[in-house]
């Protein structure tokens, strides 16, 4: 017997799914986590999600679904955090491949449900952008969530939609969808986060990182992404709420429009029509720009001087925390230098590391 958790957006949602399995279910039945291999450009220099043909070492589960074990490897230049997650967490990670559109994702989900006969099926989204209409000015990445939502409403099985950390993805203010939040299912605690071991020390997810930080007690305002979006860390941030699946589909225009799509290109075309853009286009453009940006030398004295200037400005904006992804871009370093920058800062000022976030101070000791 097992549980199935569908990580709506891939990336950090897969980590949050493992945290949910540990915190809500106690890990008694090892959950299978169905997730995209979509880690954005900090980890994967190739835009968009990875498919099964981008890996070696996958293990077949059903004709359309493969497991990503610890021994699997992405084929260069692609990158993926999934093999390392499989190595460090007790869960089984199954690959969700969106290249056959919503029809393909639905087929994968049906096959996996028939194979596993799971005791429960949860669709988990961190932040709440799965509840977007599609026209919100702050919405940045609706495509992956809309695809999983479209598929989950087309399987003949009970799927429970869960939203963790309302607003933590910086895409929708919680007030925009608070009326849709139903039963409080769980409030994450520090113990839930600790069960993940060291995963959040290296995984780049900002939303799940903030979810973990708030479970450990962090409160304030955190700047994220390349644009420095402010996200409020509140008592609501570590909560998980159930949302009616039909209400979510009724609200999400993109999910309804892509129900019968058979290719990822079709999904992107619908996203451009409804939302005005495809998030994969943004990744394509940014990847092309990053190829022309040589890495800058990480000189410790220079970095700390830049940090002090950044923190002074951030304090004036009312910012109390930031992510290492945002720090990397705000200090004008290459995304591949994120891990090195993080190590340098923590070793220089360990008191400012409020795992896995960086705490802002204008008076470093």
N, C-alpha and C positions, 0 to 999 in steps of 0.2 A: 504493500500500500504506500502511496506517496501523494504529495500535493503538487499542484502545478501553479506556478506564478509566472505571469506574462509581464515582462518588463516593457512598459509601453513605448519608451523612447530609446531603449538601448543605453549604452554608456553607464552613467551613474544609476539609472533605474535598476540595472542588474545588481549593483551593490546594495541598493536599498531593498531589493527583493530578498537578498540574503539576510539583511538586517531584520526584515519583517518575519522571515522564517524563524530566526532565532528568538525575536522578541515576542511575537504573537503566538507562535506555535511551539516554541521551546526546542525546535530542531528535532522533535521526537520522530517525525517522519521526514526523511531527507527530501526536501523539495527539489523538483526539477524546475529550473529557471529558463524560460524561453525568451531569448533576447536577440536583438540585432547586434552585429559586430559593427558598431558605429561609434567611434571614439573621438571624432572631430580631429582637427589638424594638429593638436598638441602631441597626439600619439600616432596618428595615421596621416602621413603626408598626402595621401590620395583622397580626393573629395568623395563624399557619399558613403553609403554602407558597403560592407564587404559581403560577398556571396560565398557559397561553398567552394567554388572554383578558385577562391583566393587563399585557400588554406591547404596545407598538407597534414595528414595525420588525423583527419576527422573520423569518427566512428558512426556508422549508420545506426539509426534508431528505427526509422520507418523509411519508405522509399523517398519521401520528401524532406525528412528531418534528420540532421546529424548532430551528434554530441561533439562539443569542443573539449577534448581532454587536455590535461596539462602538457602532454607531449606534442599537441598540435602546434603548427607554426604558420603564421601568415606568410604568403609569398611576396618577397620584396618587389616593389617598394611599399606594399601595404603594411600596416601595423594593426595590432589588436591587443587589448588588455585581457581578452577572454582566457587564453591559456594560463596566464599567471593567476587569474581569479580561480580557475579550476584547480590550480596547484595549491592555493592557500585557503580555499573555503571548502566545506564538506558537501556543497551542492553539486548537482549535475547541471551543466550549462548546455542547452540545446540552441542551435543556430536558427534564428529567424531570418529568412532571406527574402527581401521585398522585391526582387527583380522581376517577379511574375505578377506584380501588382496585388490588389486586394484579393483577387481570386486565388493567387498562389499562397498568400499568407493564410487565407481561410482554409485552404487544403492542408497546409502544414499543421495548423491548429487542430483540425478535425482528426487527422491521422494520429497526432500525438495523444489526443484525448482518448481515441479508440484503443491505442496501444497501452496507455498507462492506467485507464479507468481511475483517474485521480479522485481522492476523497474531497477535494475542493479545487476550484479554479479561481484565482485572483488576477485581475488586470490592475497593475500598479503603476501610477504616475506620480512622480515627485514634482510638486509645484502647482499643477492644475491646468497646464495649457491644453490638456486633452479636452477641457471644457470650453475652449475658445470657439467663438462664432466664426472667426476667420478674418474679420475686418478690424480687429483691435490694433491701434497704432504701436503698441509695445510688443506685439506677438512677433517672434523671430523664427521659431522652429516647429511649425504645426504638422509637418508631413508624417513623421514617424508615428506620432501618437494617433493621428487620424487613421493611418493604415491599420494599426492594431485594434483600434476601436471599431472600424468597419468590419474587420474579420471576426472579432469577438461577438458581435451582434448577429452573425450569420451561422454560428455553430449551434447545433441542437444539444446544448448543455448549459447548466446554470453558471454564469460568469458573474462574479462580484467585482464591481469597479471600486478601487480604493485610491484616494488622493492623499498623499503624504506631504507634509510641509507646505501648506497653502501659501502660494506666492513666492516660494523660495527659488524658483527658476528665473525670476525677474521678468516674466513674460506677461502675466496678468495680475493686477492687484487683487488680493483676496476678497475685497468688497465686491468685485465684479461677479463673483460666483458663490459667495458665502451662502446664499439662499438655496443652493443646490447641495450643499454639504449635509449629509444625513448623520446617521449614528456614528458617534465617536467609537472607533474600533480599538484603538491603541494609542498610547502616548509613549514614544520612545524614551528610554532611560540610558544613562551612562553604561549600565551593565549590558544593554542590548548592543551598544556600539563596541564595547570591549570584546564581545564575542567574535568580531570581525578580525581580531588580531591587528596586524600592521597594514592591512589593505589600504586604509585611508591615508596612510603616510605616503603612499606613492600614486594612488589613483587620482586622476586630475579632475574628477567631477566636482563642479562648484555647488550645484544644488544639493547633492547628497552629502557633500562635505559640510555644508551649513546645517543640514538636517542632523548630522552627527554632532556638530558643535553645539547646537541648541539643546540636544538631548543631554549634553554634558553641562549645560547651564549658561552658555554664551547668550548674551542679549545686547542689542544695540543696532547699528546700521552697517551693513557689509557692502562694499563695492565689488562688483563682479564683471567679468567679460572684458573684451577689449574696449568697450564704450564706457566702462565704469558705472554700470547701472546700480543704483542704491536699492538694497533689499533689507527690509526690517526684520530683525531677529527678535521674536516675541514669544510669549508663553504658548501661543497657538502653533508656532513653527514646528515643534516635534510631534505634532498630532497626526493621526491617520483617520480619515473619515470615509464612510461608505457613501457612494453616489449612485443614484438610480441609473442603470445602463441606458434605458430608453430615453431618459431626460438628456443624457450626454449626447446621444446620437441625434436627438431632435435639435439640440443647440449647435452641434458641430457641422457646419455646412460642407466642409471639405470631406469629412467622413462619409456623409450621404452621397456626395458626388462621385466618389471613387469606388463604390461598392462592387462594380462589375469590371473594373480595370484589370488588364492582363499583363501590363508592363509597368516598370517604374517610370518610363518616359511619359506614359499616360497620366500617372499620378502627379508627376511634376507639372504637366500641362494644366491639369485641373487646379493645382495649387496656384499657378500663375493667374488663372482666370478668377479664382475666388479671393485669394489673399494678396494678389498683386506681385508675387515673387515665388521662387522655389528656394528653399534654404540650401539646396545643393548648388545652385548657381552662385550663392554667396561664398560657399566653400571653394568652388572652382576659381572664382575671381581672387579670393584671398590666397589660395595655394599658388596661383600664378605670380602674385605679387611677392609672396614670401621667397620664392625661388631666386629672386634678384636681391634679397637682403642677406648679406654675409653676417655670420655671427660676430658679436662684439665681445672683446676681451672682458672677462669677468674679474676685473681688478678689485680686490676687497675694499680698498680705500675709496675708489670711485663709486662702487656700489653703495656703500654706507652713506656717502655724501648725497647721492641721488635719492636714497631712501629717506633721509632726513627732510629733503625738500618736498618729496612726495607726501610724507606724513604731515608736514606743516600745512600743506594745502588741503589734505584730506580732513584734518581736524577742523579747519575753517568750514568745511562742507558738512560737518557733523558726523563724519564717518568714524566708526570705532574699530572696524575689522575689514580685512580684505582677504582675497584668495591668492594663492601663489600664481595661478594663471593670470589674474589681473596684474599682480606685481610684475610679472615677467614682461607683459606687454606695456605697462605704464612706464617702466624703466627702460623701454626700448631694447629689450633683449629678444633673441630668437626663441620660438617655442621649444626648440630642442634643448635649450639651456635651462628650462624650468627646474629640473631636478637639481642641477648644480647650484642655481641661485638659491633654491630652498635650503640646501645643505649649508651654504655659506651664511645665510641669514640666521638660521637656527643656531649654528655654532657660534656666531658673533653675539647674538642677543636671545638666548634661550628663553628668557622670561617673557618674551613677546609671542611665543608660540602657544596659542590656545588651540590645540589640535582639533581639526586639521587646518585651522585658520591662522592668519597673522593678526595680532592685536596691535592697533595703531597707538603710538605714543609719540609725543613731541619732546619728551624728556627721557631719552634712553639712558640707562645707567652704564 
